[in-house]
Amino acid sequence: MSKKEELLKKAEELENKIKEEEKRVEIITIEIEKMKKKLHELRLMLN
């Protein structure tokens, strides 16, 4: 495999990893929003 092919492969692997991490961050963000909503509901119930 040539140096260029190796670099292209590494770049593709990094792109895939970035996409996976972005998806993970999106899921975590959604979960945090759900928790904030639940916390808000609980605070309203306490008042």
CORNOR-V961293 format. One record per residue. N is the residue number from 1. SS is DSSP state (A for helix, B for strand, O for the rest). Layout:
BEGIN
{{N | SS} {N | SS}}
END
This chain:
BEGIN
{{1 | O} {2 | O} {3 | A} {4 | A} {5 | A} {6 | A} {7 | A} {8 | A} {9 | A} {10 | A} {11 | A} {12 | A} {13 | A} {14 | A} {15 | A} {16 | A} {17 | A} {18 | A} {19 | A} {20 | A} {21 | A} {22 | A} {23 | A} {24 | A} {25 | A} {26 | A} {27 | A} {28 | A} {29 | A} {30 | A} {31 | A} {32 | A} {33 | A} {34 | A} {35 | A} {36 | A} {37 | A} {38 | A} {39 | A} {40 | A} {41 | A} {42 | A} {43 | A} {44 | A} {45 | A} {46 | A} {47 | O}}
END
